[in-house]
């Protein structure tokens, strides 16, 4: 395997990690939209998360063994960690739905899950651009869109929490749903963190 092939492998591994992130996000939304066999669907999300871990560990392994990398080592590491963090938040959300014995998702939870899917898709699009940064405007557009989705997530979280604390749900339900909402919003925030790294890469390559 020549040096160029080794360098390109980082791009393909990051693409694979991003694809697993999108797959996990779609699986979570699928759970929310068709709230049946919840334990089985959560187990599938855990399986996807494990596959993502394997990919991220391979990236770390190659970083330790490579003298030359196509991007700064720190950026590759941060991208891999960021993608892994998003999947971790998605898995944590599905697990809590099971552990807390949530009877059915709220409309706000479903909408937040949709935003997670959209943000993950944009992140995957940005990651795919890393192999050819000749069109930096395209990369910036992905990053702008991710920040817009994060702002939408913040607003939706505020609305969901306001509704949660309006005196309707029991104290126990408030605790359960606040954590679920927070994890969903955290997944979108982690997408923003990846976007920040992508933007930094663009600046360095300019």
C-alpha positions in Angstrom: 0.0 0.0 0.0 1.6 3.3 -1.1 1.6 6.5 0.9 -1.2 8.2 -1.1 -3.5 5.2 -0.5 -2.8 5.3 3.2 -3.7 9.0 3.3 -6.9 8.5 1.4 -7.9 5.8 3.9 -8.5 8.5 6.6 -11.1 10.1 4.3 -12.9 6.9 3.7 -12.9 6.0 7.4 -14.3 9.4 8.4 -17.0 8.9 5.7 -17.8 5.5 7.2 -18.1 7.0 10.7 -20.4 9.7 9.4 -22.5 7.2 7.6 -23.0 5.2 10.8 -23.9 8.4 12.6 -26.7 9.1 10.0 -27.8 5.5 10.2 -28.2 5.8 14.0 -30.1 9.1 13.7 -32.5 7.6 11.2 -33.0 4.6 13.5 -33.8 6.8 16.4 -36.3 8.8 14.3 -37.8 5.5 13.1 -38.3 4.5 16.8 -40.0 7.8 17.6 -42.3 7.6 14.6 -43.3 3.9 15.0 -43.1 3.4 18.7 -43.3 -0.4 18.8 -40.8 -3.1 19.7 -38.9 -0.3 21.4 -36.3 -2.5 23.2 -35.5 -4.2 19.9 -35.0 -0.9 18.1 -32.9 0.4 20.9 -30.7 -2.7 20.6 -30.3 -2.0 16.9 -29.1 1.5 17.7 -26.6 0.1 20.2 -25.4 -2.3 17.4 -24.9 0.7 15.1 -23.1 2.6 17.8 -20.7 -0.3 18.3 -19.9 -0.4 14.6 -19.2 3.3 14.8 -16.8 2.7 17.7 -14.9 0.1 15.7 -14.4 2.6 12.9 -13.3 5.4 15.2 -10.8 3.1 16.9 -9.4 2.2 13.5 -8.9 5.9 12.9 -7.1 6.3 16.2 -5.0 3.3 15.4 -4.0 4.7 12.0 -3.2 8.1 13.5 -0.8 6.5 15.9 0.9 4.5 13.1 1.0 7.1 10.3 3.9 9.6 9.8 1.9 11.5 7.2 -1.8 12.4 7.4 -3.9 14.3 4.9 -5.1 16.7 7.5 -3.7 17.9 10.8 -3.7 15.0 13.3 -5.6 17.1 15.8 -8.4 17.8 13.3 -8.7 14.1 12.3 -8.9 13.2 16.0 -11.4 15.9 16.8 -13.6 14.9 13.8 -13.5 11.2 14.8 -14.3 12.1 18.4 -17.1 14.4 17.4 -18.8 11.9 15.1 -18.6 9.3 17.9 -20.1 11.8 20.4 -23.1 12.3 18.2 -23.8 8.6 18.0 -23.3 8.3 21.8 -26.0 10.9 22.3 -28.3 9.1 20.0 -27.8 5.8 21.7 -28.2 7.4 25.1 -31.6 8.9 24.0 -32.9 5.5 22.8 -31.7 3.8 25.9 -33.4 6.3 28.1 -36.7 5.8 26.3 -36.4 2.1 27.3 -35.1 2.5 30.8 -37.6 5.2 31.7 -40.4 3.1 30.2 -41.6 6.0 28.1 -45.1 5.1 26.9 -45.0 7.3 23.8 -42.8 10.1 22.4 -44.0 13.7 22.5 -44.4 15.7 19.3 -41.5 17.8 20.4 -39.3 14.7 20.8 -40.2 13.5 17.3 -39.4 16.9 15.9 -36.1 17.1 17.7 -35.2 13.6 16.4 -36.0 14.9 12.9 -33.6 17.8 13.4 -30.9 15.3 14.6 -31.3 13.4 11.3 -31.0 16.6 9.3 -28.0 17.8 11.2 -26.3 14.4 10.8 -26.9 14.5 7.1 -25.3 17.9 6.8 -22.4 16.7 8.8 -21.9 13.7 6.6 -22.1 16.0 3.6 -19.4 18.2 5.0 -17.1 15.2 5.9 -17.4 14.0 2.3 -16.0 17.3 1.1 -12.8 16.8 3.0 -11.2 14.7 0.3 -11.4 17.6 -2.2 -11.5 21.1 -0.7 -11.3 22.9 -4.0 -14.9 24.2 -3.4 -14.6 25.6 0.1 -17.9 27.5 -0.3 -19.7 24.1 -0.5 -18.2 23.1 2.8 -19.1 26.4 4.4 -22.7 26.0 3.3 -22.9 22.7 5.1 -21.5 24.3 8.2 -23.9 27.2 8.0 -26.8 24.8 7.7 -25.7 22.8 10.7 -25.6 26.0 12.8 -29.1 26.9 11.6 -30.4 23.5 12.6 -28.7 23.9 16.0 -30.5 27.2 16.5 -33.8 25.5 15.6 -33.0 22.8 18.1 -32.3 25.3 20.8 -35.7 27.0 20.1 -37.6 23.7 20.0 -35.9 22.7 23.3 -37.1 25.9 24.9 -40.6 25.3 23.8 -40.5 21.7 24.9 -39.2 22.6 28.4 -41.8 25.4 28.8 -44.6 22.9 28.0 -43.0 20.4 30.3 -42.9 22.8 33.2 -46.4 24.2 32.7 -47.8 22.1 35.6 -49.3 19.2 33.5 -46.9 16.3 33.7 -46.0 14.6 37.0 -42.7 15.4 38.6 -41.3 12.0 37.6 -42.3 12.6 33.9 -40.7 16.0 34.0 -37.4 14.5 35.1 -37.6 11.7 32.4 -38.5 14.0 29.6 -36.1 16.8 30.5 -33.2 14.3 30.2 -34.5 12.9 26.9 -34.9 16.4 25.5 -31.4 17.3 26.7 -29.8 14.3 25.0 -31.6 15.0 21.7 -30.4 18.6 21.8 -26.9 17.5 22.8 -26.8 15.4 19.7 -27.4 18.5 17.6 -24.9 20.4 19.6 -22.3 17.8 18.9 -23.0 18.1 15.2 -22.3 21.8 15.5 -19.0 20.9 17.2 -18.0 18.8 14.2 -19.0 21.7 11.9 -16.7 24.0 13.8 -13.8 21.5 13.1 -14.8 21.4 9.5 -14.7 25.2 9.3 -11.3 25.2 10.9 -10.0 22.8 8.3 -11.2 25.1 5.6 -9.4 28.0 7.1 -6.1 26.1 7.4 -6.4 24.9 3.8 -7.1 28.4 2.4 
